[in-house]
């Protein structure tokens, strides 16, 4: 059975990042710590106990490990994701500090290893409450709208989302459905303490536009999705967008004649396919849309990060060469079914890459004749001029097309330096007001 493995943590937004310069043992301890937490999550306490050093085996039993984990989930909700991992060397010991995302709260988990690579300590402490993370953007007025949870989709893949509705135009507000990109995203498009889609929803709703954002199938049904054979982006993105459109069209909560879709990154890349399948939309908004195969864009990012310090060392050159080979393999999977996942980008199977070969952007986009808005930050290192020019060549001459680049913004539409880095995404910030204004002005144009 083919297993599609979605990339965790930063890869949910960042297609990928160049490998760091830490030594292999550093990564080994981080991998070991993540694997130890996985044993907690999967209730494999015997396997976890077998990794303890002599002192730990005297202090704990498999029963006490189960009690510890059950208490964590009772206090903080079900486990969601490992958000970050940091290595803290100390003499002969190595400590990995994990930020563990539970539904209601984040927890810091510190796992210490001795010189023989056995676990010498495990310690969990409470981190900041999720409710403390999000502050209302200064361009949003929560007195002007309310929110309602809505379920949609068939019974096998039913999803939930949040509809943000302006109070003064209930039933008559234009609607924007936000479409996330690659990865296992929640409805807010959460990255660290930042909530990109929530910012956009609250900003637009404060200006009279209803917004629907939803948990992706790969977020709600992560384990189930990973077991599917020949899964493609129709399954995990396109079909769910169409289901959301159909549900909201009959909801009576919005103006049925003014429903728009807004796709971010890969979500934008797939909008022409959505529009091909549903031709009654009022318009489409492309937010930093990918314009090519993800692997090609990733290779550009590898080279970008490698060159940030002005030189490419031997390890970076080796990583780039290896990834280039995988990218080239991804382009020939239609002709060669024997290419193994380990020889393809991110270890994803051939069915994933065949989708890109079969998806001819120009063919789907040529029949799009509704108003379109393209927005991209000038400091976006993920979506480059290569992508932008692809969209320009297809849409710039179409009637009703508006294309704008926004000053000083990065891929998630935060203010950014001219030479942005990955860590910028983890700094607490809000989507810039210039994005909210650009969308609102376009929706309200005469």
Secondary structure, 3 states (H helix, E strand, C coil): CCCCCCCCHHHHCCCCCCCCCCCHHHHHHHHHHHHHHHHHHCCCHHHHHCCECHHHHHHCCHHHHHHHHHHHHHHHCCEEEEEEEEEEEECCEEEEEEEEEECCEEEEEEEEECCCCCEEEEEEEEEEEHHHHCCCCCCCCHHHEEEEEEEECCHHHCEEEEEEEEHHHCCCCCEEEEECCCCCCCCCCEECCEEHHHHHHHHHHCCCCEEEEECCHHHHCHHHHHCCCCCCHHHHHHHHHHHHHHHHHCCCCCCCCCEEEEEECHHHHCHHHHHHHCCCCCEEEEECCCCCCHHHHHHHHHHHHHCCCCCCCHHHHHHHHHHHHHHHHHCCCCCCCCCCHHHCHHHCCHHHHHHHHHCCHHHHHCCCCCEEEEEEECCCCCCCHHHHHHHHHHHCCCCCEEEEEECCECCCCCECCCCCCHHHHHCCCCCCHHHHHHHHHHHCCC
